[in-house]
Amino acid sequence: MNKKLIHKWIMYHEIHNRRREGYRAAQISRDLGLDKRTVRKYLSMSEEEYLDFIHSQMNREKMLDPYEEFIKTRLESCQDASTAQVHDWLKEHYYDFIEVNEKTVFNFVLYIRNKYGIPKPFNHRDFSRVDELPYGKQIQADFGEYNMTTDEGRRKKIYFFCMVLSCSRQKFVWFSEHPFTTLFQRNNYTSYIYQISTELD
C-alpha cells in the first residue's frame, strides 16, 4: 500500500472516529480541513465501499495519458525541466494538443517523475547581496519566449526582453518575432538599454 493510499485510509478513519465521538459533519470538516460534502460522502461509506472508491480514483484514466511516453522521454533527457517547459513542448510537438491548465500538467509531470524515478535535480547557487547603486546604474534583466496565438488561430513563438530598474522599479519589456541573437545584441541591445534606462531614470 503506497503512502497516498495510506494517507487516504487514515483520513477516512479520522472522520469516522470523530463521528463516534459525537462530532457533527461541519465540525469534522473544520477540524480536518475538508469540504462538508466530502465528509458526508465518506461517512456514508463502509470500509469496503471506501476502499473500492479510492482504488477507482487512483486507477482512473488521466487526461494526459496519451502523452506519457513523450513526457517521460523529454524528462529523461532534461531532468531539470519545469512544468512550463513541458507544457510548451507538448503544445509545440502536438498541434492538436488539448487545452489544459498548468496545474493539470504539473500533477501529471509529478506523476511521471514518481512513476519512472526521474527526480528534479537541485542546483545550488551561491549568491550574496550587492551594494545599492545610484539611480540609472543598476537593472535586473532577463530574456524569455512564449507561444502565442495569432488572429488566424495559429501558434507563433514570440521572444521578449524584460528589464526592471533597481531603484525606481520601473519596468520595460521589448517583444520580437526573432530570437535575441548575439549579433542582434551587439547592434541594438547595449545602446537601446542605455537609452531606455537614461530616459526612465
MIVO-758268 format. One record per residue (C-alpha): residue number from 1; residue in three letters; x, y, z. Coordinates in nm, 2 decimals, always signed. Layout:
BEGIN
NUM ALA X Y Z
...
//
This chain:
BEGIN
1 MET +0.00 +0.00 +0.00
2 ASN +0.16 +0.33 -0.11
3 LYS +0.18 +0.65 +0.11
4 LYS -0.10 +0.82 -0.07
5 LEU -0.34 +0.53 -0.02
6 ILE -0.23 +0.51 +0.35
7 HIS -0.30 +0.88 +0.40
8 LYS -0.65 +0.85 +0.25
9 TRP -0.72 +0.55 +0.46
10 ILE -0.61 +0.73 +0.78
11 MET -0.83 +1.03 +0.68
12 TYR -1.14 +0.80 +0.64
13 HIS -1.09 +0.66 +0.99
14 GLU -1.02 +1.00 +1.14
15 ILE -1.36 +1.11 +1.00
16 HIS -1.55 +0.81 +1.14
17 ASN -1.37 +0.83 +1.48
18 ARG -1.48 +1.19 +1.52
19 ARG -1.84 +1.09 +1.43
20 ARG -1.83 +0.82 +1.70
21 GLU -1.71 +1.09 +1.95
22 GLY -2.03 +1.29 +1.87
23 TYR -1.89 +1.55 +1.62
24 ARG -2.11 +1.68 +1.35
25 ALA -2.01 +1.69 +0.98
26 ALA -1.95 +2.07 +1.00
27 GLN -1.71 +2.03 +1.30
28 ILE -1.53 +1.74 +1.14
29 SER -1.49 +1.95 +0.82
30 ARG -1.33 +2.24 +1.01
31 ASP -1.10 +2.01 +1.22
32 LEU -0.97 +1.82 +0.92
33 GLY -0.98 +2.10 +0.66
34 LEU -1.22 +1.91 +0.43
35 ASP -1.53 +2.01 +0.24
36 LYS -1.85 +1.92 +0.42
37 ARG -1.98 +1.73 +0.12
38 THR -1.67 +1.52 +0.12
39 VAL -1.71 +1.44 +0.49
40 ARG -2.07 +1.34 +0.45
41 LYS -1.98 +1.12 +0.15
42 TYR -1.71 +0.94 +0.35
43 LEU -1.94 +0.90 +0.65
44 SER -2.20 +0.72 +0.42
45 MET -1.94 +0.47 +0.30
46 SER -1.85 +0.14 +0.46
47 GLU -1.48 +0.04 +0.47
48 GLU -1.53 -0.19 +0.17
49 GLU -1.71 +0.09 -0.03
50 TYR -1.44 +0.35 +0.06
51 LEU -1.16 +0.11 -0.04
52 ASP -1.32 +0.05 -0.38
53 PHE -1.37 +0.42 -0.42
54 ILE -1.01 +0.53 -0.36
55 HIS -0.88 +0.24 -0.58
56 SER -1.11 +0.36 -0.87
57 GLN -0.98 +0.72 -0.81
58 MET -0.62 +0.62 -0.82
59 ASN -0.65 +0.40 -1.13
60 ARG -0.88 +0.62 -1.34
61 GLU -0.75 +0.73 -1.68
62 LYS -0.56 +1.06 -1.67
63 MET -0.63 +1.33 -1.92
64 LEU -0.26 +1.34 -2.03
65 ASP -0.21 +0.96 -2.05
66 PRO -0.17 +0.97 -2.44
67 TYR +0.14 +1.19 -2.39
68 GLU +0.31 +0.98 -2.12
69 GLU +0.59 +0.84 -2.33
70 PHE +0.67 +1.18 -2.49
71 ILE +0.69 +1.35 -2.14
72 LYS +0.89 +1.06 -2.00
73 THR +1.15 +1.08 -2.28
74 ARG +1.18 +1.46 -2.25
75 LEU +1.22 +1.44 -1.87
76 GLU +1.49 +1.18 -1.91
77 SER +1.69 +1.40 -2.15
78 CYS +1.63 +1.72 -1.95
79 GLN +1.57 +1.63 -1.58
80 ASP +1.56 +1.99 -1.46
81 ALA +1.27 +2.08 -1.70
82 SER +1.00 +2.29 -1.54
83 THR +0.62 +2.23 -1.58
84 ALA +0.60 +2.53 -1.80
85 GLN +0.87 +2.39 -2.03
86 VAL +0.69 +2.05 -2.05
87 HIS +0.37 +2.24 -2.13
88 ASP +0.54 +2.43 -2.41
89 TRP +0.69 +2.11 -2.55
90 LEU +0.35 +1.95 -2.57
91 LYS +0.20 +2.25 -2.75
92 GLU +0.49 +2.27 -2.99
93 HIS +0.50 +1.90 -3.07
94 TYR +0.13 +1.83 -3.09
95 TYR -0.07 +2.09 -3.29
96 ASP -0.39 +1.94 -3.17
97 PHE -0.29 +1.94 -2.80
98 ILE -0.58 +1.97 -2.57
99 GLU -0.64 +2.28 -2.36
100 VAL -0.54 +2.21 -2.00
101 ASN -0.43 +2.43 -1.71
102 GLU -0.08 +2.44 -1.56
103 LYS -0.20 +2.25 -1.25
104 THR -0.30 +1.95 -1.46
105 VAL +0.04 +1.95 -1.64
106 PHE +0.22 +1.99 -1.30
107 ASN +0.03 +1.69 -1.15
108 PHE +0.10 +1.47 -1.45
109 VAL +0.47 +1.57 -1.46
110 LEU +0.50 +1.49 -1.09
111 TYR +0.32 +1.15 -1.16
112 ILE +0.57 +1.07 -1.44
113 ARG +0.87 +1.16 -1.22
114 ASN +0.75 +0.94 -0.94
115 LYS +0.65 +0.65 -1.16
116 TYR +0.98 +0.63 -1.36
117 GLY +1.21 +0.77 -1.09
118 ILE +1.31 +1.09 -1.26
119 PRO +1.38 +1.33 -0.98
120 LYS +1.43 +1.70 -1.05
121 PRO +1.79 +1.79 -0.96
122 PHE +1.85 +2.06 -0.71
123 ASN +2.10 +2.32 -0.83
124 HIS +2.27 +2.50 -0.55
125 ARG +2.35 +2.86 -0.63
126 ASP +2.59 +3.08 -0.43
127 PHE +2.47 +3.44 -0.40
128 SER +2.53 +3.75 -0.20
129 ARG +2.37 +4.09 -0.16
130 VAL +2.51 +4.36 -0.38
131 ASP +2.56 +4.72 -0.28
132 GLU +2.28 +4.97 -0.35
133 LEU +2.38 +5.17 -0.65
134 PRO +2.25 +5.52 -0.76
135 TYR +1.96 +5.57 -1.00
136 GLY +2.03 +5.47 -1.36
137 LYS +2.32 +5.24 -1.26
138 GLN +2.16 +4.90 -1.20
139 ILE +1.90 +4.69 -1.36
140 GLN +1.76 +4.33 -1.35
141 ALA +1.72 +4.19 -1.70
142 ASP +1.61 +3.86 -1.85
143 PHE +1.51 +3.70 -2.18
144 GLY +1.22 +3.47 -2.25
145 GLU +0.99 +3.33 -2.51
146 TYR +0.62 +3.24 -2.53
147 ASN +0.39 +3.06 -2.78
148 MET +0.11 +3.29 -2.86
149 THR -0.20 +3.26 -3.09
150 THR -0.24 +3.48 -3.39
151 ASP -0.56 +3.62 -3.52
152 GLU -0.57 +3.33 -3.77
153 GLY -0.56 +3.08 -3.48
154 ARG -0.21 +2.97 -3.55
155 ARG +0.07 +2.94 -3.29
156 LYS +0.36 +3.18 -3.31
157 LYS +0.67 +3.20 -3.09
158 ILE +0.73 +3.55 -2.96
159 TYR +1.06 +3.64 -2.79
160 PHE +1.09 +3.91 -2.53
161 PHE +1.33 +4.10 -2.31
162 CYS +1.23 +4.23 -1.97
163 MET +1.41 +4.49 -1.75
164 VAL +1.34 +4.63 -1.41
165 LEU +1.53 +4.94 -1.29
166 SER +1.66 +4.86 -0.94
167 CYS +1.59 +5.19 -0.77
168 SER +1.28 +5.32 -0.94
169 ARG +1.14 +4.97 -1.00
170 GLN +1.01 +5.09 -1.34
171 LYS +0.96 +4.81 -1.59
172 PHE +1.03 +4.77 -1.96
173 VAL +0.95 +4.49 -2.20
174 TRP +1.05 +4.45 -2.56
175 PHE +0.88 +4.19 -2.79
176 SER +1.04 +4.05 -3.11
177 GLU +0.94 +3.79 -3.37
178 HIS +1.31 +3.69 -3.40
179 PRO +1.54 +3.55 -3.13
180 PHE +1.77 +3.78 -2.95
181 THR +2.10 +3.66 -3.10
182 THR +2.45 +3.78 -3.02
183 LEU +2.45 +3.98 -3.35
184 PHE +2.12 +4.15 -3.25
185 GLN +2.25 +4.23 -2.91
186 ARG +2.57 +4.38 -3.04
187 ASN +2.39 +4.60 -3.29
188 ASN +2.09 +4.71 -3.08
189 TYR +2.08 +4.59 -2.73
190 THR +2.35 +4.78 -2.54
191 SER +2.27 +5.12 -2.69
192 TYR +1.90 +5.07 -2.66
193 ILE +1.92 +4.97 -2.30
194 TYR +2.13 +5.27 -2.21
195 GLN +1.88 +5.49 -2.39
196 ILE +1.58 +5.34 -2.20
197 SER +1.75 +5.34 -1.86
198 THR +1.85 +5.71 -1.91
199 GLU +1.50 +5.81 -2.01
200 LEU +1.33 +5.63 -1.73
201 ASP +1.56 +5.75 -1.45
//
